[in-house]
Structure formats: C-alpha cells, structure tokens
Amino acid sequence: MIKIEVPQPDLTIVKKNAEGDTSEAAIARQYGFIDYHKIARDKGGIYMYYDAHDELMFVGKARKLRMRIRKSFEDAASPIKLYRDDVYKIEVCYVEDPMEREIYETYIINKFQSKYNIDKAFFR
C-alpha cells in the first residue's frame, strides 16, 4: 500500500471582507484577496480553494503559483469562474517536482472530495 501524506500549507491567504477596512494598505483587491504578493513568484506547487464553511472547492497545480492563482480570478476560462465569489481561503503548498504535484493534486481531490474538480475525481 502506498502511503501519501498531504503536505502542510506553506501559506494561507484569507479573504478580507470589510470594504472600509483601513488597517491594510490600499492595494487593488481582487475578489477580496490582497495578499497575492506573499505567494512566491517563481515556485511551483499546489493550491486549494476553500469556501467560508472550510469545505474544499478546488485543487490545482502550477509551475508558477502566483501567476496561476491570479489568473483563476481573472480568466474567463477558469474552472472556478462561476464560484469566484465563494472562495474564502486559499492554501498554497510549495512542491517543486512536477510528478509530486500531480500525485498530491489527484490524492487531495479524491481524499477530501473537492467540489469542482471533475476531471480527476474518482469518488463520484
């Protein structure tokens, strides 16, 4: 039997919900997230989107995480385009090896039954 352990998130970004909140710097908000700059620019890994009830919505992988996560919220072809407003938390795990990223992504989708990953879901 193969033992896979889900890596602990290296970074968690949470949606800022107060429109008039002046405690943060005035940075362009995108669907409530202003902390994209904390994601490493040139690192690969996996990312997980959660809703406000801490349910896993979507899992993805990327060679360059920051660019891919931002594109999820900008792109018209994004798999979560209809659910962008529901994303409350983003967790990022840095994984440089492409094979490991693929394994972790598929494992997390099926272990935690991600709502909107339909191409790699074996539990449906």
Buried (B, 14 or more C-beta within 10 A) or exposed (E): EEEEEEBEBBBEBEBBEEEEEEEEEEEEEBEBBBBBEEBBEEBBBBBBBBBEEEBBBBBBBBEBBBEBBBEBBEEEEBBBEEBBEBBBBBBBBBBEEEEBBBBBBBBBBBEBEBBBBEEBBEEE
